Amino acid sequence: MTIFIINGPNLDMLGLREPEIYGSDTLESINTELTDYCASVGVRPEFFQSNSEGELIDIIHSARGKADGIVLNAGAYTHYSYAIRDAISAVELPCVEVHLSNVHKREEFRHKSVLSAVCTGVICGFGKKVYRLAIDALNL
C-alpha cells in the first residue's frame, strides 16, 4: 500500500513556528518517524510539502494511479481552498484531513474546513500522532 503524505504551507517551519501549538518536532523528524512506522505496518509513504496551492494540487493529481490513499495537512488552505477540495474529489482516493492542533479550540476562522466534506475523515489535536492515526485509518 502506498500513501501520499502531503503537507501544506508553513509546515516546513515546524519546530520553529509556535512550538507551544505545533510542538518542537521538525517536519523532517516527523517524516523520519513515519517512515519507520510505515515500514512496520507494510505501508510505503511518499512525502510532499509545498507552500504553493498549485503545487499541492499537482501532487494530489499525481496520486491518482500511484497511491492508495492520501494523508493531507493542508494548513491554512483547509479553510478556503476550493481548488484543493476539487482536486481531492477528482482523484477519487480516500483522503484523511489532519491537523496537529485542535482547530476547534483556536480562532473562529479555523473552525471551518472546506475540505472535510470530500475527505474520508478528519483527525486533529493529537500533535504528530495525527499522521499515524491517519495512516492506520487508511491501512484497514
Secondary structure as UniProt FT lines:
FT   STRAND          2..7
FT   TURN            9..10
FT   HELIX           11..13
FT   TURN            14..16
FT   HELIX           19..22
FT   HELIX           27..41
FT   STRAND          44..49
FT   HELIX           53..63
FT   TURN            64..66
FT   STRAND          69..73
FT   HELIX           75..79
FT   HELIX           82..91
FT   STRAND          95..99
FT   HELIX           103..105
FT   HELIX           108..111
FT   HELIX           116..118
FT   STRAND          121..124
FT   TURN            127..128
FT   HELIX           129..138
//
